[in-house]
Amino acid sequence: VRLVMRPDTGMTDRQEEAEQQRLEQLQASLSEQDKARLLEQTERLQQRQLQKDDPDVLPTVTLADVPGALKYPQRQDQEIDGQRFANYATGTNGILYQQILAELPQLDDEEMVLLPLLSHLLTEVGLGDLSYLDVQKWQSRVSGGISASYLVRALPEDVQKTRGFLALGGKALVRNQDALCELMEASFAHCRFDEKQRLRELISQARLRSESSITGNGHSLAMVAAGQNFAPVAQLAHRAGGLAGIADLKRLDDSLAQEKALDSLLQRLTGLHSRLLTQPRQQLVVAESEVVEGANRNWAQRLSGTAATASAAPFALPTLVPSPANQMWIANTQVHFCARAFATVPGAHPDAAALTVLAGFLRNNFLYRSIREQGGAYGGGASQDNSSGIFRFYSYRDPRLVETLADFDASLDWLQSSGHEPRLLEEAILGVIAQIDKPGSPAGEARQAFVGELFGHSRESRDLFRQRALNVQLDDLQRVAATYLKPELASTAVLTRSDSQVLAESLELEVLRL
C-alpha cells in the first residue's frame, strides 16, 4: 500500500473560520439568563483561583528530611601507553560504557557553525570502504548504539571562559568490548563525508525534526533567544540549536540543491574532522569493578600509536559584552511562547544558589497562578541557568502575549511587596535540592560527574552550592532580585504567529522569520 499525503495550506484558515462561526452561533443562541449564568460562573472561577490552598491536607516533606551529604560516584584515573583513561567502577548490569573525548582546538566562526552538524553526522555516514548501510549493520551487531555530540560549557567561575570537547560514546555487552573499541575507533578516525545523497537526506531530516519541534519546544527556543547576547555559550546555543540555528539549517538544506554548495560542505566537514583527529583526547570507561582494568588494557592496545601530538591553540568562544536581544520570531504556530532574560552570575558565585531558589519561588507561586491558572497558558515559570549565568522567565503555549510579559514584571513586584509564608521558601529550596539529589542510573551518574569535572564542577563545588541553597533566606531572594533582575536590563524574545507582528513596534522587538 502506498499512502501519499499532500499538505493543505488552507486547512488551518478553514478550521479557524469554522470555529469562529460555531462560537458566533453559540453566542447568538444564548438567552439573557444563559449569559448571566456564564458571568456568574466566570466570577466564581476567578474567586476560586485566588483562594489559597491548604497544604496541611497532604503529607509534607521538610528540610529536616534532606540528607546531609550528596552521593557522588568515585573516579579512578589511569594512563596506559600515553593514553588517559577515566574509570568509574559501578553496577551496570553487564553493560560497558565507553567514550572518546577529543579536546577542541580554536575554531573560527565557520567551523563553529559546522561543529554541531559534524557531531550529528559522525555516526551516520560510511567508514573507510564501508557504506553507511554497512556501518549501521555493524553498529547493530556489536553495540547498543553509538552517538557523537559536542560539549561546550562555560567555567563555573566565569561565563566568558569556555572549554570544549567532541565526544563519541557507545555501549555494549562486556563480551563485545573489543568489537566496540574497533567500531568506535573507526567511527572517530575513518568517517567519510563523500556519500552525497546520504548527507542530503540527513540534513533534510534534521531540518524536518527541528521545524516540527518548534511548537513542542517553543518556550526553550524563546528562552535561548532572549539570553543569546549575555554569554558565549548562550549565543552558541542560539546559533546551533536555537531559532537562529533552525533558520540557518533551512537555508543550508535549500542551498544543497546546488552541487557546488554540496561539494563545498563536504570539503569543509572533512577539513574540520581532520583537525579534530590531531587533538589530545582521553577515554571514559564505566563498568563493573572486575571489568574496568581489563577493558582499559584492551582499549589501550587498540589505541597504541594513536596519541595526538599537535599543539593547537586552546578552544575558547569569543567573549561578549552583555546586551539585550529583544526579538519577535514569527513561525507557523497558533499560540505564543514568551521569554524574558537577565544576565546574572555563574554557578560558583555565592548568589547563584539564591537565584536558583528564587526561580522556583516565583514559578511555584505567582507565575503558576497568573500565567497558567488565570492566563490559560499550558505552562510558565522561571529558571536560573548557572552554566551561562542567565535568569529566565518563560511561558508555554500561551494565548496571551503582552499580558504575560507584564506578569513577569509583576512577579518581581509581588516578591518585594507581599508578605510570604516561610513554607513557600522551604518548598522552593526543596525543589532545588530534589534536582541536585535526583537519582539516576549508576552509569548515568558516573558520566554526569565526569562531564561536570571536565568543566570544573568538582564534588566540593557541588556540595558548596547545595549547602548555599539550603541556607537561602527570604531576604536573599529579595536582594538578588533587586540586584540582577532590573527592568532596564531585561532582554525579551517572543515566538509567535504572524498576526502578532503589529505588536512588535510597541514592544520594541525586532521582527525575524523562521
N, C-alpha and C positions, 0 to 999 in steps of 0.2 A: 504494500500500500504506500503510495506517495501522497503525502499531505502537504499542500502548498498554502502558505499563509501570506497574505498581502496586507500591508498596513493601510488602514483607512484614516487619512489625515483629517477627515471631518467628523470622526466619531465623537470626540470629546465635546465639540461645539454642539452637536445634536443632543448629547446627554445633558449638557448644561441647560439647553433650551427646554428640553422635556421636563427637567427638574424645576425650572422656573415656572413653567406652565402648571405643573402639578401644585406648586406652592400657591400660585395665584388662584387656582380653582379651590384649593383648600381654604384659603383666606376668604374667598367670596361666599363659601358655604357656611361660614361661622355666623352664628347669631350673636346678639349683644351679650346674651348670657354666657355663651361659649367664650367670647373674648374676655369677659370679666373673670371667668374661671381660670383662663390661661394666665392672666395678670396676677391673680392670687397665687397660683402655683409657682410662678416665677419669683414672686416676693418671698414665699415660704422657702424656696430653694436657696435664695440669697441669704436668708436668715440662718438656714442650716449650715451653709458653707462658712459662715462667720462664727459658728459655735466652736468652742474648744472641746476637743475630745478628752475623755477621761482615761489617761494611760494606766491607771491603777487596776483596770478590769483585766489586764493581761500580765502574765509573769514578766518580770523585768530583770535584765542583766545590768549590773552596775560596774563602776570602775574597780570595785573590790574583787570582782571576778576575773580581772585581767591578769594573766600570768606575769611573773616578774621578769622573765628572760625570753628573748627571741630565739627560736630554734634556728640553727644555722648549719648547713652542710659543711663537712670538713674536706679541705682540699690538700692534695699532695702533689708537689711539682717534681718532675724528673727530667733529666737530659740524657739522651742516648745518641751517640754518634753525631753530636751537634744539633740534634732535633729536640725541641722543647715540648714537653707533654704536661698538661694539667689533668690530674686524675681525681675522680670522685668515686669512692667505693661505697655503693649503696644498693639497696634492693631494687632490682629491675626486672625480676621475674623471667630471667633467662634471655633478656634482650640487651644488646650492647649498642650504645650511642656514641657516635664519633663526630667530630667537627674539625675542619681545617679553617684556620683564620689567618688571612694574609693582611698585614698592615697596609693601609692605603698610602700611596705616595701623594705628593702635592698634585692636585688636579686642576686644570684650567676650567673655565666656565663650560665649554663644550663637553669636556669629559665628565663633569659633574652631572650634566643632563643625561649623558649616556649611561652612567653608573647604574641607576635603577633598572634600565632596560637590559643591560648586560646581566645583572643578577637574576632577572626574570628568565632570560633565555638560556642561561648556562646549562641547566639540566634538561632542556627541551630540544636540543639540537643534536646533530651527529657528532661522533667522536672518531678521529682518525679515519679509517676506512669504513667505519660503520655508519649507516644512515640513522636518522632519528628513530625510525621504527625499530631497527635492531637494538638501539640503545634502550628504548622503552621496554623491550622484552628482557634485556639484560638486567635492568633495574628491578623488574618484577620477579625475576628468577632468584636474585641473591639478597634483596633488601626489602624492608618495609617502606621504602621510599627515601629519596634524597631530594634536597632542595637547597637553593642558594639565596642569600639575602645580603644586603649591605647594612652595616651598623655604623651610624654616625651619631655621636652624642656629645653634649657639652660636658665639661668637667664640673664637678659638684660645687666648686668654689667660684666659678666664673663662667657665665653662659657664653661669653665671647671666645672662650678657648675650647677647641673641639679636637676630637680624635676619631679615626675611622678605620673600619676593617671590612673586608669581603669575607663572608662566612659561607662555607659549604658543609652541610650536615647530612648525616644519614643514620639509619638504624637497621639492625639485622639480628637474627638469632646468633648466639655466640659461636655456633659451629660454622657460620658463614662469615666470620670476621675477616679472614684473609681475602675472600671474594669481595667483601665490602670495601676493603682497603684498595684493591685493584680498581674497582669501579669508581671510587671517589678520586683516586689519583688521575685516572683517565679523564674523568669529568672536569677536573680542575685544570689539567695541563693540556689536553688534546681536543677540547671542544672546537668546533669549526662553524663558521658563520657563512658558508657558501651555498646552503640549501635555500635558494631564494624564495621558492613557493612556500616553504615551511615558515620562513621568517615573516612573510606577508600574512600568513594565516595567524601566527602567534600575535602579531601586533594588532591585527584586526580583532582577534578575540579579546585581547587586553582592552582595546577601545570599547567594545561592547560591554564588557564587565564593568568598566569604570562608568560608562554612561548609565547603565541600568542600576548602579549602586547609588546614584545621586539622591534619589528620594529616600532610600533607607538609611543613608549616611549623611544626610544634608546638614545636620547640626554639627557634626565633626568637621565637615568641609568648611562651614561658615566660621567655626572657631579658629581653624588653622589660618583662614584668610584674614581674620581680624588681627591675629598676632604675628603676621608674616614679617613685619618690619621691626620686631622687638628683639630678635635673637637670630644668629646664623642658622641654627638647626631648625627654627621655626620657618625661616624663609625656604630652606631646603625642602621641608615637609610640604609647603605650599606648591613649590615648583615640581616636586617629584610625584606626590600622591594626592595633592590638593586640587582645587579648582583650576589653578594655572596649569598644573600637570595634565589634567584631563583635556584642557583646551590644546595644549601642546601635542598630546598624543593623537588627538583628532587631526591636527594639521600634518603630523608625521604620517599617519595612515593614509591620508589623502595624497600626500606627495609621493608615496611609494608606487603609485600607478606609473610613474616615470622611471624607466630602467636606470637612468643616470643617478637618480636620487637613491635608488636601492643599492646600487654599486657603491656609492659614497658611504652609505650607512654601514655596509658590510666591512669596508676598509677601516672605518673608524672604530667599529667594535673589535675587529681583530687587533688593531693597534693598541687599544686600551687593555685588552686581555693580555697582550704580550708584556705590557708594562707591569701588570699585576703579578705575572709569573716570576718576576725578578725580586719581589718584595719579601722581607723576612716574614716568617709565619710560625705559628705554633699549633699544636693539636690538643684537642679535648677528648678525653675518654671517660665515659660514665658506664659503670658495670658493677657486678658483684665483686666483692673483695678478692675472691680467688681467681678472678678472670683478668683483673686490671694489669698486673705485671706482665703476663704473657701477651696480652693484647698490645701493650706498648712495644714490646720487643718485636713482635710480628710486624707491626706497622713501621718501626724504625728500620727494619731490614729492607722493606719495600721503598722507604724514603732515602736510602743510602745514596749519597752523592747529589741530592736534590736541594740541599740547603742554599738559600739565596745569599748572594754576596753583594748585591747592589746597594749603594748608599744614597738613595734619593732623598730629596728634601722632605721633612715630615709633613703629614697631611694637616691642613687647617683650613677651615672655611674663612672667607673674608669677614672681618668684624663689621658690625653695624652701629650706627648712631640711632638709637630707638626713635621711631616716629610713627604716627598713626597711619593706617591704610585707608579706612573709610571707603568701602566699596559696596556696590549693589550688583550681584551677579544674577543675570536673567537665564532661567533654564525652563525646561518643559515640566513644570510642577504646578499643582493646584493649591499648594499651601506654602507657608513661609518658614524659613529657618533663620533665626536671628542670633547674632553673637556680638558681644562687646568684650574687649580685651584691655588689660592694663599690664605694663611692664612692672615686675615686682623684684624678686630676689631668687637666687639659685638655691638648691636644696641644702647646701651646707650652712646657709645663713641662719642665724638664730630666729628670724621672723618667719622662716619658711613653714615651720610647724603650725604657727598661729594662722597663717594664711590658708593652709590646708584644712584646718578645723573650721575656719570661717566659711569656706566654700560649703561644707556640709551643714553648717548652722543656717546659712541663708537658703540652701537648697531644700532642707527638710521643713522649713517653716514658711517664711514669707513667699518665696518663689514657687513652692509647690501649690500653695493656696491661690496666689494671684494668677499664675501663668497656666497651671493645669486645671485646677478646680473651677476657678471663675473665668479664666480666659479661654478655656476649651482646647488648649494645646495637648498633644499626646504626651508631652514631657517638657521639662525645663529645669534649669538649675544653675549651678556654678561649679567650677573646679579650679584648683591651683596646679599648674604643670611645673613641678620643680626641676624638670630636666631642661626647660627653656626659660624658667623664671617669668611665667606669664599666668595671670589670673584671668579667667574667662567666665562670662555669663553666656547662657545659650537657651534656645527654645527649639522644640522638635515638633514638626508637623503642626504648625501654629496657624490658626485662622486670622490672627491679628499680627500687626507689624509695628506701627507707631506706638500703640498702647503697650506692647511688650517691652520695647526699648525704654519706655517711661517707667515700667515696673522694675527694670534693672536698677535704675537710679533710685526709685522709691525704696527698694530693699535696703539701700545704704542709709537712707534717712530713718527707716524703721529701726535699723541696728543702733543708731546713735540716740534716738529719741524715746524708744519704748523701754519699759521695764521687762526684763526677761527672766523666766524661771530658771533656776540652776539646772533643772532636769534637761532643758533644751541643750545647754552646753555639754552636759555629760553624754547625751545621745550623739552629738556631733563628734566628740572625742572617741567614743566607742566605734563610730563608723570608720574613723581613720585607723584605729588600732586593728579593726577587723580586716581591713585591706592589707595592712602590714603583716599580720599574723595568719592570713588566709592560707590554709594548707594546699599544697599541690602534690603532684606525683613526685616520688623520690628523684627521678631523672629530671623532671621539670624544675624542681627546686635547685638541683645542682647546676643546671645550665643557667638559671636566672642569677644565681650567686656568682657564677663565673663571668658572665657578661657584665654584671654590676662592678666586679673588681677590675675588669678591663678599663673601666671609665672612672675609677677612683672611689667607688662605693664599697668601702670595707665593712666588715661586721661592726667595727667600733662606730663608724659614722651612722650606720643604720640604727644601732642601739641608741645613739645620742639623739637622733631625730625622733625615735619612738618615745624616749623619755621626755623630750621637749613637748611633744604632743600631749602626753599625759598631764603635764603641768600647766597647760594653757588655761588662762582665766578670761572672764568676760571682758575685762578692761584691755586685755591683749588684743582681742578681736576688734574692739572699737579703735584701738590705737593703730593697728596695721591697716585697717580700712581707711582711716583718716590720712595715713601717711602715703599709701600707694594707690588707692582707688579714687583719685581725684577726677571729677568730670572732665576737666580740661585736658587730661592726659589719656582719655579713652580713645580706642580705635574700634570702629564698628564695621561689621560685614553682614550682609543680608543675602541669602539665596532665596529667590522669589520668582514669581511669574511675570510675564511681560507687562500686564496692565498696572503693575506697581511702579513702573518706571516714572510715572508722574510725581511720585513722592521723592525721587532722588534729589531734586534740587533743594527742597525744603529740609531734607535730612543731611544735606551737604555730602552726598555719596557719589562717587564716580561709577558710572554705569559700564558694566562689562558683560559680554555674552559668551555663553558656552557654545 
